[in-house]
Amino acid sequence: MSRLSRKDPQTMDDVIKEFIRNMKIAAGLNEQLIFNAWDAVSGMADYTVSRYLKNGVLYCSMSSSVVRSRLFPHREELVRKINAYLEQDSLFVRDDPGTGLLKGIVLT
């Protein structure tokens, strides 16, 4: 009977992050976390018809032109707030080559 050797102890956060990287699910998870951050920070989930992420830019289609015109001048501030929100999330993988921090927002 063989014994398992013990490695250096790791925190659960480190183990989960390593699992996410090894399973290569960071990009999909980050995308969902960005969408959740948009809903939480902007407060416009009810007016968001569709959204997708491409090259670090979040594209949001809004159901109301009034809401879109009110959000338009605040895009840079929203990007900063969303990135701050994401950095506080322990599951967000910042250095993932597929999806990292948000670079911009396009409202349609």
C-alpha positions as CSV (number, residue, x, y, z in Angstrom):
1,M,0.0,0.0,0.0
2,S,1.5,3.3,-1.0
3,R,1.0,6.6,0.8
4,L,0.1,9.8,-0.8
5,S,2.8,12.4,-0.3
6,R,1.7,15.7,1.1
7,K,2.5,18.9,-0.8
8,D,2.7,22.3,0.7
9,P,-0.7,23.4,2.0
10,Q,-2.7,25.7,-0.2
11,T,-5.8,27.8,0.5
12,M,-9.1,26.9,-1.1
13,D,-8.9,30.1,-3.2
14,D,-5.6,28.9,-4.7
15,V,-6.9,25.4,-5.4
16,I,-10.0,26.7,-7.1
17,K,-8.1,29.2,-9.3
18,E,-5.7,26.4,-10.2
19,F,-8.6,24.1,-11.1
20,I,-10.2,26.9,-13.3
21,R,-6.9,27.4,-15.2
22,N,-6.3,23.6,-15.6
23,M,-9.8,22.9,-16.8
24,K,-9.5,25.9,-19.2
25,I,-12.8,27.4,-18.2
26,A,-11.5,30.8,-17.2
27,A,-12.6,32.6,-20.4
28,G,-16.2,31.4,-20.1
29,L,-16.3,32.1,-16.4
30,N,-14.9,35.6,-16.8
31,E,-17.4,36.3,-19.5
32,Q,-20.3,35.4,-17.2
33,L,-18.7,37.4,-14.3
34,I,-18.4,40.5,-16.6
35,F,-22.1,40.2,-17.6
36,N,-23.1,39.9,-13.9
37,A,-20.9,42.9,-13.1
38,W,-22.7,44.9,-15.8
39,D,-26.0,44.1,-14.3
40,A,-24.9,45.0,-10.8
41,V,-22.9,48.2,-11.6
42,S,-25.2,49.7,-14.3
43,G,-28.5,48.6,-12.8
44,M,-29.8,48.3,-16.3
45,A,-30.3,44.5,-16.5
46,D,-34.1,45.0,-17.2
47,Y,-33.2,47.2,-20.3
48,T,-30.4,45.1,-21.6
49,V,-31.7,43.0,-24.5
50,S,-28.5,41.2,-25.4
51,R,-24.8,41.5,-24.7
52,Y,-21.6,39.9,-25.9
53,L,-17.9,40.3,-25.2
54,K,-15.3,40.6,-28.0
55,N,-11.6,41.6,-27.6
56,G,-12.2,43.0,-24.1
57,V,-15.1,45.2,-25.2
58,L,-18.6,44.7,-23.9
59,Y,-21.3,45.2,-26.5
60,C,-24.8,45.8,-24.9
61,S,-28.0,46.2,-26.9
62,M,-30.5,48.3,-25.0
63,S,-34.3,48.2,-25.3
64,S,-34.7,51.9,-24.6
65,S,-33.0,54.7,-26.5
66,V,-33.5,57.0,-23.5
67,V,-31.6,54.6,-21.2
68,R,-28.9,54.2,-23.9
69,S,-28.5,58.0,-24.2
70,R,-28.3,58.4,-20.4
71,L,-25.6,55.7,-20.1
72,F,-23.5,56.9,-23.1
73,P,-21.6,59.7,-21.4
74,H,-20.8,57.4,-18.4
75,R,-19.2,54.5,-20.3
76,E,-15.6,55.1,-19.1
77,E,-16.9,55.4,-15.5
78,L,-18.8,52.2,-15.9
79,V,-15.7,50.4,-17.2
80,R,-13.8,51.5,-14.1
81,K,-16.5,50.4,-11.8
82,I,-17.0,47.1,-13.5
83,N,-13.3,46.4,-13.4
84,A,-13.2,47.3,-9.7
85,Y,-16.2,45.0,-9.1
86,L,-14.4,42.2,-11.0
87,E,-11.1,42.6,-9.1
88,Q,-13.0,42.0,-5.8
89,D,-14.4,38.7,-7.1
90,S,-12.2,35.8,-6.1
91,L,-13.2,33.7,-9.1
92,F,-12.2,36.3,-11.7
93,V,-9.0,35.3,-13.5
94,R,-7.4,38.6,-14.3
95,D,-4.5,37.3,-16.4
96,D,-6.5,35.0,-18.7
97,P,-5.4,35.6,-22.3
98,G,-9.0,35.1,-23.6
99,T,-10.8,37.5,-21.3
100,G,-9.3,39.9,-18.8
101,L,-10.4,43.2,-17.5
102,L,-12.8,45.2,-19.6
103,K,-11.4,47.8,-22.1
104,G,-14.6,49.5,-23.2
105,I,-18.3,49.4,-23.6
106,V,-20.4,49.9,-26.8
107,L,-24.1,50.6,-26.4
108,T,-26.4,49.8,-29.3
